[in-house]
Amino acid sequence: MKRVLIVCVLICCARFATAQSSWQYGRIESVKKSVTSSTKAWVVNTPLAEDQTQYTIAVHVQDRIIIGNYDLLPTQSEPPPEWGPGYAVQFEVSNDSLYLRSSTGSLRLHVTQRKTAGPMEPITAEEKKRLAELDAPPQSLIGFSKSGENQAVAPEPAPQPPPVPSAPSTGTVTVRSTPFLSEVFVDGDSMGYTPAKIALAPGKHSVRVEKAGYRPWTKEMTITVGSELTLDATLEKK
């Protein structure tokens, strides 16, 4: 009877451990940043604008793409700069939340879209090794001893030099419009409402500004690294 009970306990523990290991492999497909300016207050007829930053991150998972939004708050960190197209990460989906993690950082996204795609490029052995370190148990304390005995204190790690700021890899475009609060689309993706400050990768982009009751306004433009452009869109009534 005891043996049967022990076997049942071991089976339950194994199932529980399997259920907890729900992290899977994926690859970053794209990371897009949009900055929307909104009026926070008025001082002597002068609007005080406040920038709201949102990241839209697409992750390639097997034969589908999962897209989620991440609203950057003042107390939160931006996505790691290493998260470029093809970067290997671990992911977990729970209801409408998408959790991403890697050796460089982790984020929680709000899922906005799921779509089918071609097969994901397989994760290499080196990438699996790097991601497996996220689940490794912490190392035991060196020099730990019982109370009353001599204890060896581990040396403090040497201070690391501050990281060198990376060079900019995008350009920005500020979109303003008449009328106010028109929706901005870049390459077909919604980037919020005017006035909007948007970071874009170098290359050609198509900007479209729309508002109900008005004809759409479009503009083709070329972004270079570090460029700062401004577009003023005047929409005509239908």
Summary of the structure (lengths in Angstrom):
residues: 238
radius of gyration: 24.7
end to end distance: 82.4
largest distance: 85.1
contacts: 577
relative contact order: 0.13
helix: 13%
strand: 49%
